[in-house]
Structures are given as structure tokens and as C-alpha cells.
Amino acid sequence: MKRLSHNARVLVTDGGRAIVFRNDGQVGKPDLRQFKVYAHDNPPSRELGTDKAPRVNESMGHRGSASEQTDYHQQAEDRFVKNIAQDMEADLKAGEFTELIVVAPPVALGVYRKAASPELQKATLMEINKDLTKHAAAEVAAIVVKALEGD
């Protein structure tokens, strides 16, 4: 059974905001304190790009089709999560923490995994597939402890 150690970090993120908690409590008795907050104002894709979907013409005949519209909103969210991963890596290299728990919805978690360096992946004790960005620290702590005990 894994436990949340003193000074471990808990990163709670989605594509638009992120909260980093530090465990000021001891092993087995977490006391999560908000350490950093990131916010990203990300308007909908329709406000980020105004072009129509590109058209593709077949080489033979007169048929054409539209290709998929670029999702600028998702691209901005992905960039935000990548920047968070880079910031966590910098903190890890600076020796500010040795253990990290990442809590994010599936898409953000996938982007985070791709952006995380091998060192950051090694420091990551657990990934929790949930969106808890609007939850209080005590609720996040309870969910993290329950997930760690179940592992």
C-alpha cells in the first residue's frame, strides 16, 4: 500500500486550470495545502479560428470533401497541460519534491503523460483519472488517500 509522504505534491489539473498541493502532513495523515495555482483563459474554438474547414479535391473526378476543422480550443488546452508538466519537471530538478500524484481527466492525463520526462514519470506515484479542479483540498486529499490505499 502506498502512502502520501510529507512534502509530496498533488497536481490537480484539466485543460484550463491547475492546482498544485503540497502535503504538509505526515505519512498516513495528509494535510494538503494549496501551493501553486495556474489559470488559462481558453475561449471556444469558434472564437479562436474563423476559417472554414479546408476542402480536399480528389485527383480524379469532381468530388470533394471537407477535412476536419482544427480544434484550436483543444490545442490551447494541450499546450497548457504541457507547460504544467514542464513546470513540475523544473521543480523536481530543483529538489522541491520527490513524489507526485497527478489527478486529471483522461484527455489531460494523456497529454501530461506524453509531456512528462522519464524523471518526472518515475517520481509520479499514481495517476488518478478524475477532474477535481473544483474540489476543496480536503476532498482531494480524501480521494487521493482512498486511491493510494486501493493500489
N, C-alpha and C positions, 0 to 999 in steps of 0.2 A: 504494500500500500504506500502510495506517495503522499507526502505532506508538503504543505506550503511553508517554506522556511522563512526565517527573518530576512528582510530586505529583498525578497523575491519580488519580481514585477509581474503585474497582471495587465495586459494590454487588451482593452475592450474597444473594438472598432467596427465601423461599417464604412461605406464609401464616402460619408460626409462628415463624420466626426470620430474622434478617438479620445479615449481617456486612459491614462496610464496610472495605475495604482501601485503603491509600494506597501509591502506588508511590514508594518511597524510592530506587529505582534510576534509571538514566539511560535515555534513549530507546534502545530496542532491547535493553536489559538490565534487565528488570523485577526488582524486589525488593519484593514485596508484603508489607506489614506490616499486621497487624490494627489497625484504628483505632477502630472502634466495634462493639459487639455489641448487638443487640436480641433479646429473647426474649418470647414471648407464650404464656401457658398457655391453650390453647384446648380445652376438653373437647368431646366429641362432641355433636352436635345433640340427641340424646335426653336429654342431661343439661342442656342449656340451655333447652329448651322442653318443656313437658309437655302442651300442648293437643293434642287430636286434630285431624286435618286438617279444615278447615271444609267444611260441606256446602252445595251450591248446589241450590236447587229451581227447576225450570222453571216459567215463568209459566202454562203450560197443561199439564194432565195431572198425574200423580202421580209423575213421575220425579224423581230426584235424583241428584246425583253429588258426589263428593268433589273438592275442588280440591287442588292440590299443597301438601304440607307445607312450611312455611317452613324453610329451611336456615340455622339460627342459627349453625352452625359456619362455614359459608362466609361469612356476613355478618361474623363476627368476624375472619376471615382477611382479607377485603377491607378492613375498617377498619384493620387492622394495616398492610397494604401502603400504603394512602393516607397513614397517619401517617408512614411511612418516606419517601414522596415529599415530604411537606411538610417534613420534617427536611432532606432533601437540598436542597430549594429554599432553605431558610434558610441552609444552609452555602454554597450557590452565591452568594446575595446578599451574604453576609458576605465573599466573596472567598477562601474557603478552598480552592477548586478551580475549574478552568475546563473540565475534561474528565471525563466519567463514562462508565463501561461498566456496563450492567445485565445481570445474569445471574439468570434466574428461569424457573420452569416456565410453561407457556402461560397458565394462568388468572391467576396472579400478575402476569405480564408485561402482560396485558390491563388489569388493574386499575391497574397502575402507569402505563401509557400514558394512561389516562383522567384520572388524578390529577395527572400532571406538567404543570406550567405550560409555556407556549411557550418561556420562557428555559431551563428545565430540559431540555426536549426538544432544544433547539438545542445544549446542552452535552453531550448524550448522543451519544458517538461510535458506539456499537454496542449492540445488544441481543442477548443470547445466550439461546436458548431451551433451558435446561437447569437441573436442580436440583443445585446444587453446594454446598449449605449444610453438608454433612457432609464436604467435602473439605478437605485441607490447603492452605495458602496457595501452596505450590509447585505443586500440581496445578492450582489455579485459575489461577495465572499461566501455566502451560503451555497450558491450554485457551484462555485469553484471547489469548495471543500467536499461537497457531495460527489462531484465528478472525480476528484482525486481519490476519494475513498472507494469508489466503484471500480477504479482501474486496477 
